[in-house]
């Protein structure tokens, strides 16, 4: 889907074309927000707010500065950080519905081990700072390049590299602790 063509249609008065934008980015946004540790319900609320803000501020989007997806994920990240800061301790953070399911065919004991490993991974991810979870989700689940991640995170590509390196080290350490 060529987002610039759709944005041009919207700019020319085809307001219903925004539904195509929502349709295209809805699942990636849900997944990103879930991998930040938000429950499915909260992720859906934030995604909805993201699309609403994008619609209201569409005139401010500048394709010369960033890809549309980068702009949209930046909006989602800012809303999510605000929500996580506001709701710290108030709301249960889940996010497990956004991790890939493990195949449950075959040995029930193997399926139980896979489920246990998945829960340990979720616990380890939840123990990371939100900014680290965000960078990891953008890099490894959304598969964005360092430049796009840096724009979304509001830092340099060097800072993203360092953050990803430290987050992976900390995640590895946490998983080793859970394994013991």
C-alpha positions in Angstrom: 0.0 0.0 0.0 1.4 3.4 -1.0 0.6 5.5 2.0 1.5 8.8 0.2 -1.2 8.1 -2.4 -3.7 7.6 0.4 -2.6 10.7 2.2 -2.9 12.6 -1.0 -6.5 11.3 -1.4 -7.3 12.4 2.1 -5.8 15.8 1.5 -8.0 16.1 -1.6 -11.2 15.6 0.5 -11.5 11.7 0.4 -11.9 11.5 4.2 -13.1 7.8 4.2 -9.7 6.9 2.8 -8.3 7.3 6.3 -10.0 3.9 7.0 -7.3 2.4 4.8 -4.6 3.9 7.0 -6.3 2.5 10.1 -6.7 -0.9 8.4 -3.0 -1.0 7.4 -1.5 0.1 10.7 -3.9 -1.3 13.3 -2.3 -4.7 13.8 1.3 -3.4 13.8 0.3 -0.8 16.4 -1.5 -3.3 18.6 1.5 -5.6 18.5 4.0 -2.8 19.3 1.9 -1.6 22.2 1.4 -5.1 23.5 5.1 -5.8 23.3 5.7 -2.7 25.5 3.8 -4.6 28.2 0.3 -3.1 27.8 -2.8 -5.3 28.1 -4.8 -5.8 25.0 -7.6 -3.5 26.2 -5.2 -0.7 27.0 -3.3 -1.2 23.7 -6.6 -0.9 21.8 -7.4 2.3 23.6 -4.0 3.8 22.9 -4.2 2.7 19.2 -7.6 4.3 18.9 -6.3 7.5 20.5 -3.2 7.4 18.2 -5.4 7.2 15.1 -7.6 10.0 16.4 -4.6 12.3 17.0 -3.1 11.4 13.6 -6.4 12.3 11.9 -6.6 15.6 13.8 -2.9 16.5 13.1 -2.6 15.0 9.6 -1.9 18.5 8.3 1.3 18.6 10.4 2.8 15.4 9.0 5.8 16.2 6.8 7.0 13.3 4.6 10.3 15.1 4.2 11.0 14.6 7.9 9.9 11.0 8.4 8.0 8.0 7.0 4.3 8.1 7.9 4.8 4.9 10.0 7.5 6.5 12.0 5.3 9.5 12.7 2.4 7.3 13.7 4.5 5.1 16.0 5.9 8.2 17.6 2.4 9.3 18.5 1.6 5.8 19.9 4.8 5.7 21.9 4.2 9.1 23.4 0.6 8.2 24.4 1.8 4.8 25.8 4.6 6.4 27.8 2.1 8.9 29.3 -0.4 6.1 30.1 2.3 3.9 31.6 3.5 6.8 33.7 0.1 7.8 34.8 -1.1 4.3 35.6 2.0 2.9 37.2 0.9 0.5 39.8 -2.8 1.0 39.1 -3.2 -1.3 36.1 -2.0 -4.8 35.5 0.4 -4.9 32.6 0.0 -8.0 30.6 1.0 -8.1 26.9 1.2 -11.9 26.7 -1.4 -12.0 23.9 1.1 -10.2 21.7 3.9 -12.6 22.0 4.0 -15.3 19.3 2.2 -18.5 20.3 4.2 -21.6 20.7 3.0 -24.8 18.9 1.1 -27.0 21.3 1.1 -30.1 19.1 2.9 -33.2 20.4 4.3 -33.8 23.8 2.2 -32.1 26.6 5.3 -31.8 28.8 7.0 -29.9 26.0 4.0 -27.6 25.6 4.1 -26.9 29.3 7.8 -26.1 29.2 7.2 -23.7 26.2 4.4 -22.0 28.1 6.6 -21.7 31.2 9.4 -20.2 29.1 7.0 -17.7 27.5 5.9 -16.6 31.0 9.5 -16.1 32.0 10.2 -14.1 28.9 7.1 -11.9 29.8 8.3 -11.4 33.3 11.8 -10.5 32.1 10.4 -8.0 29.6 8.2 -6.4 32.2 11.3 -5.9 34.4 12.9 -3.8 31.7 12.4 0.0 31.6 9.6 1.0 29.3 12.0 2.8 26.9 14.0 -0.4 26.5 10.8 -2.5 25.9 9.9 0.1 23.3 13.2 0.0 21.5 13.2 -3.9 21.5 9.7 -4.0 20.2 10.5 -1.6 17.4 13.7 -3.3 16.4 12.8 -7.0 16.7 9.1 -7.2 16.3 8.4 -4.2 14.0 11.8 -4.8 12.3 12.4 -1.0 11.9 15.9 0.2 11.1 18.0 2.1 13.7 17.2 5.5 12.0 13.5 5.0 12.3 13.7 3.8 15.8 15.8 6.9 16.7 13.2 9.2 15.3 10.4 7.4 17.2 12.5 7.3 20.4 13.7 10.9 20.0 17.4 10.1 20.2 20.4 9.4 18.0 21.0 6.1 16.3 24.1 5.7 18.5 21.8 6.0 21.6 19.5 3.4 20.1 22.4 1.0 19.5 23.5 1.4 23.1 19.9 1.1 24.4 19.3 -2.1 22.4 22.7 -3.6 23.5 22.0 -2.8 27.2 18.4 -4.0 26.9 19.5 -7.3 25.3 22.2 -7.8 28.0 19.7 -7.1 30.8 17.1 -9.4 29.2 19.7 -12.2 28.9 20.7 -11.6 32.6 17.1 -11.7 33.7 16.3 -14.9 31.7 19.4 -16.6 33.2 18.3 -15.6 36.7 14.8 -17.1 36.0 16.4 -20.2 34.6 18.4 -20.9 37.8 
